[in-house]
Amino acid sequence: MAKKRKENTFNNVRVPKFIVVGEYNIRDIYKVFRKNNINVKKILILVDKKTFKIGGNKIVKLLRAHRLSVFTKFIDQSDEKTVTRVVKIIKKIKPELLIGFGGGKILDVAKLASGMNKIKFISIPTILSNDGISSPVSVITNKAGIPVSHLTKPAYGIIIDFNIIKRAPIKHLRAGVGDLISNLSAVFDCRLADKRKKETINPEILRLAEVGAVRLLKLNTGNIKDQKFLELLCDGLIKSGLAMCLLGSSRPASGSEHKISHSLDHLYPCRNILHGEQVGIATLFTMTFQKNKYLHPVIKLYRRIKFPVQISYLKVSSAQFVRAILEAKKIRPWRYTILEHKTLTERNIRNIIGKIKGFNR
């Protein structure tokens, strides 16, 4: 019998100390700091030009009004070079707190740079495009142009302001839906691995990872900027990140669908596809292969919100997509998924693709 891998552990569990969700939280940021005992004098905030205009400048003014020393760093990439630059700035000015105000790229850089320098990090997302807002994982592009996941500390605190989130492009919010929905594929794989005695994964963590996606499936609206929709999306993404914090790895939110996504990135880099879009599309394939009970509700949700479902949207051909699936088993081979459980041939893959309406266009 193969040795059973135990991914989950509650030793040295790190989760955010506070999560504040609501409206006008940017306006009340100093009150949030005081309430949660954040007593610092020197702060570095990471933004880009757009996020600085929609709220970053306001954060700087509000904190400086309370005689805090606030430094601003503009970044536009989440690559190794950018992380190195931010680390150098941290060592130079020695801030006690790092704030990331922006999308996934800004938060990933802030999260990793703060972890490397052992300073507190506050996550203030401007979009809900993935579960990185609360997870301990940073995705940083290496010199070859391939995104690489780094395990680090999660945010010390998370501040969500729906007045900011509602300004986000629909494309990015749809990506958040895709990232959250992919958990239904990942959790299926986790339970399969546990059943086959390949891994031991705490069932409560798996329920935490999937509950947000299940709740979103039950919401019968196609308006992605509806307040209730955004609240459920936000709650689900936060819970997904917390599940990873508790497990100490991305396993509850990363299964066969993420293997395919990583395989696509490795084989065909620099396509400029949002992570949530890619895993959301890959999830249609894996859930069909899994015969996942949530497949049809997911298809209905995708139709309601006009989520992209075509292979061509990923800027690869059908043949390239097939190749990425065949190569996907090489990605994190220790993680047992439906790809390891059942033999896949090019013919099998094409048959599965043919079952998904609109997939091969």
DRENTORDO-217528 format. One record per residue (C-alpha): residue number from 1; residue in three letters; x, y, z. Coordinates in Angstrom, 1 decimal, decimal comma. Each point is the difference from the previous one (the first is absolute). Example, Ala and Ser with C-alpha at 12.3 -4.5 7.8 and 13.67 -1.06 7.14 Angstrom:
! DRENTORDO-217528
<1; "ALA"; <12,3; -4,5; 7,8>>
<2; "SER"; <1,4; 3,4; -0,7>>
This chain:
! DRENTORDO-217528
<1; "MET"; <0,0; 0,0; 0,0>>
<2; "ALA"; <1,3; 3,4; -0,9>>
<3; "LYS"; <0,9; 2,3; 2,9>>
<4; "LYS"; <-2,8; 2,4; 0,8>>
<5; "ARG"; <1,0; 3,6; -0,4>>
<6; "LYS"; <-1,2; 2,3; 2,8>>
<7; "GLU"; <-0,2; 3,6; -1,3>>
<8; "ASN"; <-2,1; 1,5; 2,8>>
<9; "THR"; <1,5; 1,1; 3,3>>
<10; "PHE"; <-1,2; 2,5; 2,6>>
<11; "ASN"; <3,6; 0,7; 1,2>>
<12; "ASN"; <1,0; 3,6; -0,3>>
<13; "VAL"; <-3,3; 0,9; -1,6>>
<14; "ARG"; <0,0; 3,6; -1,2>>
<15; "VAL"; <-3,2; 1,8; -1,0>>
<16; "PRO"; <-0,9; 3,7; -0,3>>
<17; "LYS"; <-0,5; 1,7; 3,4>>
<18; "PHE"; <-2,9; 2,0; -1,3>>
<19; "ILE"; <-2,3; 0,2; -3,0>>
<20; "VAL"; <-2,1; 3,1; -0,6>>
<21; "VAL"; <-2,7; -0,2; -2,7>>
<22; "GLY"; <-2,4; 2,8; -0,9>>
<23; "GLU"; <-0,4; 3,4; -1,5>>
<24; "TYR"; <2,1; 3,2; 0,6>>
<25; "ASN"; <2,7; -2,0; 1,7>>
<26; "ILE"; <2,7; 2,0; -1,8>>
<27; "ARG"; <-1,4; 3,2; 1,5>>
<28; "ASP"; <0,2; -1,6; 3,4>>
<29; "ILE"; <3,4; -1,6; -0,4>>
<30; "TYR"; <1,6; 1,7; 3,0>>
<31; "LYS"; <-2,9; -1,2; 2,2>>
<32; "VAL"; <0,5; -3,5; -1,3>>
<33; "PHE"; <3,7; 0,2; 0,9>>
<34; "ARG"; <-0,8; 1,3; 3,5>>
<35; "LYS"; <-2,7; -2,6; 0,7>>
<36; "ASN"; <2,4; -2,8; -1,0>>
<37; "ASN"; <2,9; 1,3; 2,0>>
<38; "ILE"; <2,2; 0,9; -3,0>>
<39; "ASN"; <2,3; 2,5; 1,6>>
<40; "VAL"; <2,7; 0,9; -2,5>>
<41; "LYS"; <1,7; 3,2; -1,1>>
<42; "LYS"; <1,5; -0,9; -3,4>>
<43; "ILE"; <-2,0; -1,6; -2,8>>
<44; "LEU"; <0,8; -1,0; -3,6>>
<45; "ILE"; <-3,0; -0,3; -2,4>>
<46; "LEU"; <0,3; -1,8; -3,4>>
<47; "VAL"; <-2,3; 1,2; -2,7>>
<48; "ASP"; <-0,1; 0,5; -3,8>>
<49; "LYS"; <-1,0; 3,3; -1,7>>
<50; "LYS"; <-3,7; -1,0; -0,3>>
<51; "THR"; <-0,5; -1,3; 3,5>>
<52; "PHE"; <1,8; 3,1; 1,4>>
<53; "LYS"; <-2,6; 2,2; -1,7>>
<54; "ILE"; <-3,0; -2,1; 1,2>>
<55; "GLY"; <0,9; -0,1; 3,6>>
<56; "GLY"; <3,7; -0,4; 0,7>>
<57; "ASN"; <0,5; 3,8; 0,1>>
<58; "LYS"; <-2,8; 0,2; 2,5>>
<59; "ILE"; <1,5; -2,6; 2,3>>
<60; "VAL"; <3,3; 1,9; -0,1>>
<61; "LYS"; <-1,7; 3,3; 0,9>>
<62; "LEU"; <-2,1; -1,5; 2,8>>
<63; "LEU"; <3,0; -1,7; 1,7>>
<64; "ARG"; <2,2; 3,0; -0,4>>
<65; "ALA"; <-2,7; 2,1; 1,6>>
<66; "HIS"; <0,7; -2,1; 3,2>>
<67; "ARG"; <3,7; 0,8; -0,2>>
<68; "LEU"; <1,0; -3,4; -1,4>>
<69; "SER"; <2,9; -0,2; -2,4>>
<70; "VAL"; <-1,3; -1,5; -3,2>>
<71; "PHE"; <2,2; -0,9; -3,0>>
<72; "THR"; <-1,5; -0,9; -3,4>>
<73; "LYS"; <1,5; -2,5; -2,5>>
<74; "PHE"; <-1,6; -0,4; -3,5>>
<75; "ILE"; <0,3; -3,5; -1,6>>
<76; "ASP"; <-1,5; -1,4; -3,1>>
<77; "GLN"; <1,2; -3,6; -0,1>>
<78; "SER"; <0,1; -3,0; 2,4>>
<79; "ASP"; <3,3; -1,5; -1,1>>
<80; "GLU"; <3,3; -0,8; 1,8>>
<81; "LYS"; <1,6; 3,3; -1,0>>
<82; "THR"; <-2,9; 2,0; 1,6>>
<83; "VAL"; <0,2; -2,0; 3,2>>
<84; "THR"; <3,8; 0,6; 0,2>>
<85; "ARG"; <-0,6; 3,8; -0,5>>
<86; "VAL"; <-2,6; 0,1; 2,8>>
<87; "VAL"; <2,2; -2,0; 2,3>>
<88; "LYS"; <2,8; 2,5; -0,5>>
<89; "ILE"; <-2,4; 2,9; 0,8>>
<90; "ILE"; <-1,2; -1,8; 3,2>>
<91; "LYS"; <3,6; -0,4; 1,2>>
<92; "LYS"; <0,7; 3,6; -0,8>>
<93; "ILE"; <-2,9; 1,7; 1,7>>
<94; "LYS"; <-0,8; -2,7; 2,5>>
<95; "PRO"; <-3,8; 0,3; 0,2>>
<96; "GLU"; <-1,9; -1,7; 2,8>>
<97; "LEU"; <-3,0; -0,8; -2,3>>
<98; "LEU"; <-0,5; -0,7; -3,7>>
<99; "ILE"; <-3,3; 0,7; -1,6>>
<100; "GLY"; <-1,0; -1,5; -3,4>>
<101; "PHE"; <-2,7; 2,0; -1,7>>
<102; "GLY"; <-1,0; -1,5; -3,3>>
<103; "GLY"; <-0,6; -3,2; -1,9>>
<104; "GLY"; <1,7; -3,4; 0,1>>
<105; "LYS"; <3,4; 1,2; -1,3>>
<106; "ILE"; <0,4; 2,7; 2,7>>
<107; "LEU"; <-1,3; -2,3; 2,8>>
<108; "ASP"; <2,3; -2,9; -1,1>>
<109; "VAL"; <3,1; 2,3; 0,0>>
<110; "ALA"; <-0,9; 1,6; 3,3>>
<111; "LYS"; <-0,8; -3,4; 1,6>>
<112; "LEU"; <3,3; -1,6; -1,0>>
<113; "ALA"; <2,2; 3,1; 0,7>>
<114; "SER"; <-1,5; 0,5; 3,5>>
<115; "GLY"; <0,5; -3,7; 0,8>>
<116; "MET"; <3,6; 0,1; -1,1>>
<117; "ASN"; <0,6; 3,0; 2,3>>
<118; "LYS"; <-2,3; -1,2; 2,9>>
<119; "ILE"; <-2,1; 3,1; 0,1>>
<120; "LYS"; <-3,8; 0,3; 0,2>>
<121; "PHE"; <-2,0; 0,1; -3,2>>
<122; "ILE"; <-3,5; 1,4; -0,5>>
<123; "SER"; <-1,9; -1,2; -3,1>>
<124; "ILE"; <-2,4; 2,6; -1,5>>
<125; "PRO"; <-1,3; -1,4; -3,3>>
<126; "THR"; <-1,5; 2,2; -2,7>>
<127; "ILE"; <-1,3; -3,0; -1,9>>
<128; "LEU"; <-1,2; -3,5; 0,9>>
<129; "SER"; <1,8; -2,0; -2,7>>
<130; "ASN"; <1,4; -2,8; 2,1>>
<131; "ASP"; <0,4; -1,4; 3,6>>
<132; "GLY"; <3,4; 1,5; 0,4>>
<133; "ILE"; <-1,6; 2,7; 2,1>>
<134; "SER"; <0,1; -2,3; 3,0>>
<135; "SER"; <2,3; -2,9; -1,0>>
<136; "PRO"; <3,6; -0,7; 1,0>>
<137; "VAL"; <1,0; -0,4; -3,6>>
<138; "SER"; <1,7; 2,6; -2,3>>
<139; "VAL"; <0,1; -0,6; -3,7>>
<140; "ILE"; <3,1; 1,6; -1,5>>
<141; "THR"; <1,2; -0,2; -3,6>>
<142; "ASN"; <3,5; -1,3; -0,4>>
<143; "LYS"; <2,6; 1,1; -2,6>>
<144; "ALA"; <-1,4; -2,5; -2,5>>
<145; "GLY"; <-3,4; 1,7; 0,2>>
<146; "ILE"; <-1,6; -2,9; 1,9>>
<147; "PRO"; <-2,1; 0,7; 3,1>>
<148; "VAL"; <1,4; -1,8; 3,1>>
<149; "SER"; <-1,9; -0,5; 3,3>>
<150; "HIS"; <1,9; 0,9; 3,2>>
<151; "LEU"; <-1,3; -0,9; 3,4>>
<152; "THR"; <0,4; 2,9; 2,4>>
<153; "LYS"; <-1,9; 1,7; 2,9>>
<154; "PRO"; <-3,6; 1,0; -0,6>>
<155; "ALA"; <-1,1; 3,6; 0,6>>
<156; "TYR"; <0,0; 1,3; 3,6>>
<157; "GLY"; <-3,3; 1,6; -0,8>>
<158; "ILE"; <-2,5; 0,3; -2,9>>
<159; "ILE"; <-2,1; 3,1; -0,8>>
<160; "ILE"; <-2,7; -0,3; -2,6>>
<161; "ASP"; <-1,8; 3,2; -1,2>>
<162; "PHE"; <-2,9; -0,8; -2,3>>
<163; "ASN"; <-0,1; 3,6; -1,2>>
<164; "ILE"; <3,4; -0,7; -1,5>>
<165; "ILE"; <-0,8; -3,6; -1,2>>
<166; "LYS"; <-3,0; 1,1; -2,0>>
<167; "ARG"; <2,2; 2,1; -2,2>>
<168; "ALA"; <1,9; -3,1; -1,1>>
<169; "PRO"; <-0,2; -1,2; -3,7>>
<170; "ILE"; <-2,6; -2,8; -0,5>>
<171; "LYS"; <2,8; -2,1; -1,5>>
<172; "HIS"; <1,9; -0,1; 3,3>>
<173; "LEU"; <-3,1; -0,8; 2,0>>
<174; "ARG"; <-0,8; -2,8; -2,3>>
<175; "ALA"; <3,6; -1,3; 0,5>>
<176; "GLY"; <-0,7; 0,0; 3,7>>
<177; "VAL"; <-3,1; -2,2; -0,6>>
<178; "GLY"; <2,2; -2,4; -2,1>>
<179; "ASP"; <2,6; -0,2; 2,8>>
<180; "LEU"; <-2,7; -0,7; 2,6>>
<181; "ILE"; <-1,9; -2,5; -2,1>>
<182; "SER"; <3,2; -1,9; -0,7>>
<183; "ASN"; <0,0; -1,0; 3,7>>
<184; "LEU"; <-2,8; -2,4; -0,8>>
<185; "SER"; <2,3; -1,9; -2,3>>
<186; "ALA"; <2,9; 0,2; 2,5>>
<187; "VAL"; <-2,0; -1,2; 2,9>>
<188; "PHE"; <-1,3; -3,0; -2,0>>
<189; "ASP"; <3,6; -0,9; -0,7>>
<190; "CYS"; <0,9; 0,3; 3,7>>
<191; "ARG"; <-2,7; -2,3; 1,0>>
<192; "LEU"; <1,0; -2,5; -2,7>>
<193; "ALA"; <3,6; 0,1; 1,3>>
<194; "ASP"; <-1,2; -0,6; 3,5>>
<195; "LYS"; <-2,3; -2,9; -1,1>>
<196; "ARG"; <2,8; -1,6; -1,9>>
<197; "LYS"; <2,3; 0,4; 3,1>>
<198; "LYS"; <2,4; 2,2; -1,8>>
<199; "GLU"; <-0,4; 3,0; 2,3>>
<200; "THR"; <-1,6; 1,0; 3,2>>
<201; "ILE"; <-1,9; 3,3; -0,2>>
<202; "ASN"; <-2,1; 1,3; 2,8>>
<203; "PRO"; <-3,7; -0,1; -1,2>>
<204; "GLU"; <-0,9; 3,3; 1,8>>
<205; "ILE"; <2,6; 1,8; -2,0>>
<206; "LEU"; <-1,4; -1,4; -3,2>>
<207; "ARG"; <-3,5; 1,2; 1,0>>
<208; "LEU"; <1,4; 3,4; 0,7>>
<209; "ALA"; <1,6; 0,1; -3,5>>
<210; "GLU"; <-3,2; -1,0; -1,8>>
<211; "VAL"; <-2,8; 1,7; 1,9>>
<212; "GLY"; <0,4; 3,4; -1,6>>
<213; "ALA"; <-0,2; -1,5; -3,5>>
<214; "VAL"; <-3,1; -2,0; 0,9>>
<215; "ARG"; <-1,7; 3,0; 1,3>>
<216; "LEU"; <0,8; 2,0; -3,1>>
<217; "LEU"; <-1,6; -2,7; -2,2>>
<218; "LYS"; <-3,3; 0,4; 1,9>>
<219; "LEU"; <-0,2; 3,8; -0,7>>
<220; "ASN"; <-2,3; 0,5; -3,0>>
<221; "THR"; <1,3; 3,2; -1,5>>
<222; "GLY"; <2,1; 0,9; -3,0>>
<223; "ASN"; <1,0; 3,4; 1,4>>
<224; "ILE"; <3,5; -0,5; 1,2>>
<225; "LYS"; <0,1; 3,4; 1,7>>
<226; "ASP"; <-3,1; -0,7; 2,0>>
<227; "GLN"; <0,8; 0,7; 3,7>>
<228; "LYS"; <-1,0; -3,5; 1,0>>
<229; "PHE"; <2,0; -1,6; -2,8>>
<230; "LEU"; <3,1; 2,0; 1,0>>
<231; "GLU"; <-0,5; -0,8; 3,7>>
<232; "LEU"; <-0,2; -3,8; -0,7>>
<233; "LEU"; <3,0; 0,2; -2,5>>
<234; "CYS"; <2,1; 1,9; 2,6>>
<235; "ASP"; <-1,0; -2,4; 2,8>>
<236; "GLY"; <0,8; -3,1; -2,1>>
<237; "LEU"; <3,4; 1,3; -1,1>>
<238; "ILE"; <0,9; 0,9; 3,6>>
<239; "LYS"; <-1,0; -3,5; 1,2>>
<240; "SER"; <2,0; -1,6; -2,8>>
<241; "GLY"; <3,1; 1,9; 1,2>>
<242; "LEU"; <-0,7; -0,9; 3,6>>
<243; "ALA"; <-0,2; -3,7; -0,9>>
<244; "MET"; <3,5; 0,3; -1,6>>
<245; "CYS"; <1,2; 1,8; 3,2>>
<246; "LEU"; <-1,3; -2,8; 2,2>>
<247; "LEU"; <1,5; -2,8; -2,2>>
<248; "GLY"; <3,2; 1,8; -0,6>>
<249; "SER"; <-0,2; -0,6; -3,7>>
<250; "SER"; <-2,1; 0,8; -3,1>>
<251; "ARG"; <-1,4; -3,5; -0,1>>
<252; "PRO"; <-3,7; 0,7; 0,9>>
<253; "ALA"; <-0,2; 2,4; -2,9>>
<254; "SER"; <2,4; -1,5; -2,5>>
<255; "GLY"; <-0,7; -3,4; -1,7>>
<256; "SER"; <-0,1; -1,3; -3,5>>
<257; "GLU"; <-1,3; 3,3; -1,4>>
<258; "HIS"; <3,0; 1,9; 1,4>>
<259; "LYS"; <2,4; -2,7; -1,4>>
<260; "ILE"; <-1,5; 0,7; -3,4>>
<261; "SER"; <0,3; 3,7; 0,5>>
<262; "HIS"; <3,7; -0,3; 1,1>>
<263; "SER"; <0,7; -2,2; -2,9>>
<264; "LEU"; <-1,5; 2,6; -2,4>>
<265; "ASP"; <2,2; 2,7; 1,6>>
<266; "HIS"; <3,1; -2,2; -0,3>>
<267; "LEU"; <-0,6; -1,1; -3,6>>
<268; "TYR"; <-1,4; 3,3; -1,3>>
<269; "PRO"; <1,1; 2,9; 2,1>>
<270; "CYS"; <-0,7; 3,7; -0,4>>
<271; "ARG"; <-3,6; -0,3; -1,2>>
<272; "ASN"; <-1,3; 2,6; 2,4>>
<273; "ILE"; <-3,0; -2,0; 1,3>>
<274; "LEU"; <-1,4; 0,7; 3,4>>
<275; "HIS"; <0,7; -3,0; 2,4>>
<276; "GLY"; <-3,7; -0,3; 1,0>>
<277; "GLU"; <-1,1; -0,1; -3,6>>
<278; "GLN"; <2,5; -2,7; -0,8>>
<279; "VAL"; <-0,8; -2,3; 3,0>>
<280; "GLY"; <-3,7; 0,7; -0,5>>
<281; "ILE"; <0,1; -1,3; -3,6>>
<282; "ALA"; <2,2; -3,0; 1,0>>
<283; "THR"; <-2,5; -0,8; 2,7>>
<284; "LEU"; <-2,7; -0,7; -2,6>>
<285; "PHE"; <2,3; -2,7; -1,4>>
<286; "THR"; <1,0; -1,5; 3,4>>
<287; "MET"; <-3,6; 0,0; 1,3>>
<288; "THR"; <-1,2; -1,7; -3,1>>
<289; "PHE"; <2,7; -2,6; 0,4>>
<290; "GLN"; <-0,8; -0,4; 3,7>>
<291; "LYS"; <-3,7; -0,3; -0,6>>
<292; "ASN"; <-0,2; 2,7; 2,6>>
<293; "LYS"; <-3,5; 0,5; 1,4>>
<294; "TYR"; <0,4; 3,8; -0,2>>
<295; "LEU"; <0,8; 0,1; -3,7>>
<296; "HIS"; <-3,4; 1,0; -1,3>>
<297; "PRO"; <-0,6; 2,7; 2,7>>
<298; "VAL"; <3,4; 1,4; -1,0>>
<299; "ILE"; <-0,9; 0,0; -3,7>>
<300; "LYS"; <-3,2; 1,9; 0,9>>
<301; "LEU"; <1,9; 2,5; 2,1>>
<302; "TYR"; <2,6; 0,6; -2,7>>
<303; "ARG"; <-2,9; 0,7; -2,5>>
<304; "ARG"; <-1,6; 2,5; 2,4>>
<305; "ILE"; <3,1; 2,0; 0,4>>
<306; "LYS"; <1,4; -0,5; -3,5>>
<307; "PHE"; <3,1; -1,7; 1,2>>
<308; "PRO"; <2,3; -1,0; -3,0>>
<309; "VAL"; <-0,1; -3,7; -0,7>>
<310; "GLN"; <1,9; -0,4; -3,3>>
<311; "ILE"; <3,4; -1,6; -0,2>>
<312; "SER"; <0,9; 2,7; -2,6>>
<313; "TYR"; <-0,5; 2,6; 2,7>>
<314; "LEU"; <3,2; -1,3; 1,6>>
<315; "LYS"; <1,9; 0,9; -3,1>>
<316; "VAL"; <0,9; -3,6; -0,7>>
<317; "SER"; <-1,3; -2,5; -2,6>>
<318; "SER"; <-1,9; -3,1; 0,8>>
<319; "ALA"; <3,1; -2,1; -0,7>>
<320; "GLN"; <2,0; 2,2; 2,4>>
<321; "PHE"; <-2,6; -0,4; 2,7>>
<322; "VAL"; <0,0; -3,7; -0,4>>
<323; "ARG"; <3,8; 0,0; 0,3>>
<324; "ALA"; <-0,2; 2,1; 3,2>>
<325; "ILE"; <-2,3; -2,6; 1,5>>
<326; "LEU"; <2,3; -2,9; -0,9>>
<327; "GLU"; <2,9; 1,8; 1,5>>
<328; "ALA"; <-1,9; 1,1; 3,2>>
<329; "LYS"; <0,8; -3,1; 2,0>>
<330; "LYS"; <3,6; 1,2; 0,2>>
<331; "ILE"; <-1,1; 3,0; 2,0>>
<332; "ARG"; <0,1; -0,7; 3,7>>
<333; "PRO"; <0,0; -3,8; -0,5>>
<334; "TRP"; <-0,4; -0,7; 3,7>>
<335; "ARG"; <-3,5; 1,5; -0,1>>
<336; "TYR"; <-2,5; -2,8; -1,0>>
<337; "THR"; <-2,8; 1,2; -2,2>>
<338; "ILE"; <-2,4; -1,3; -2,6>>
<339; "LEU"; <2,9; 0,3; -2,5>>
<340; "GLU"; <2,0; -2,6; 1,9>>
<341; "HIS"; <-3,1; -2,1; 0,9>>
<342; "LYS"; <-1,1; -0,7; -3,6>>
<343; "THR"; <2,0; -0,5; -3,1>>
<344; "LEU"; <-0,3; 2,8; -2,6>>
<345; "THR"; <0,9; -0,3; -3,7>>
<346; "GLU"; <-0,3; 2,6; -2,7>>
<347; "ARG"; <-3,2; -1,7; -1,2>>
<348; "ASN"; <-1,5; 0,0; 3,5>>
<349; "ILE"; <0,7; 3,7; 0,4>>
<350; "ARG"; <-1,6; 0,9; -3,3>>
<351; "ASN"; <-3,0; -2,1; 0,9>>
<352; "ILE"; <-0,4; 1,9; 3,3>>
<353; "ILE"; <0,5; 3,4; -1,8>>
<354; "GLY"; <-2,7; -1,0; -2,4>>
<355; "LYS"; <-2,5; -0,4; 2,9>>
<356; "ILE"; <0,4; 3,6; 1,1>>
<357; "LYS"; <-2,3; 2,3; -1,9>>
<358; "GLY"; <1,9; 2,9; -1,6>>
<359; "PHE"; <3,4; -1,1; 1,4>>
<360; "ASN"; <1,7; -0,8; -3,3>>
<361; "ARG"; <-0,6; 3,3; -1,8>>
